[in-house]
Structure formats: structure tokens, C-alpha cells
Amino acid sequence: MDGEVKDKILVEVVYKADYCLPCYFMDEAVREVLPKYAEQIEYRRIEFLKKEGKKRFLELSCSLFGDDVYRNCRLAPVPSLFIEGELVSETIPPRFELEEAIEEALSNRRIR
């Protein structure tokens, strides 16, 4: 069982709406690699303009900026890519960078 992944890693994209082209292309970049990692990652699109996405968007923003979210209205970038709750990119990553980030997160979750 050595090298087996304990659980799926969580990959999230902060997404405004379909009319936001950077959001759309960030989502597409992740969806392109999903088949390769289907058994290893869980993908969520955080649509913060919708009720269900607002809470998670606030959680991610607070993880980045703490109290500055409330004091200075600092929010997570849009779009942005998070893996395991950590900001990985606020620009659309090339496929190789996305795969490297996923591989790194997976290696951190392996059974020792």
C-alpha cells in the first residue's frame, strides 16, 4: 500500500460567472487535467455570486487575509486556483504548472 493516496485532494477555482473570460479559462484549464487525476482529486468551482459559493469564498479569503477581509475588504483574487485550501495561482496556469501543483499536493498526502 506504500505510495497510496489517503483521500482525494481538493482543487477549487474561484469563479465569478460564465461571462468572466479569465474565470472560464481557469475552469477549463482544470477540467482539461481532471481525467488524468479522476481518482485522486475532487474539483469544485466556487461560484461566489451564488448562495452556495459565498460562504466558501469568504473562508478562502479569510485564510489568505485574516481580519483584513473585514477591515479592508481584502478578498481572494478572481479567478484563483486553490489546492487543499492554499492559493496556487491567480492567473491561468499552463498545464504543466497545474500538473506539478497537483503532483506536489498528492505527494504530500501519500502514506509513508
C-alpha positions, 0 to 999 in steps of 0.5 A: 500500500506504500505510495497510496493516496489517503483521500482525494485532494481538493482543487477549487477555482474561484469563479465569478460567472460564465461571462468572466473570460479569465474565470472560464479559462481557469475552469477549463484549464482544470477540467482539461487535467481532471481525467488524468487525476479522476481518482485522486482529486475532487474539483469544485468551482466556487461560484461566489455570486451564488448562495452556495459559493459565498460562504466558501469564498469568504473562508478562502479569503479569510485564510489568505487575509485574516481580519483584513477581509473585514477591515479592508475588504481584502478578498481572494483574487478572481479567478484563483486556483486553490489546492487543499485550501492554499492559493496556487495561482491567480492567473491561468496556469499552463498545464504543466504548472497545474500538473506539478501543483497537483503532483506536489499536493498528492505527494504530500498526502501519500502514506509513508 
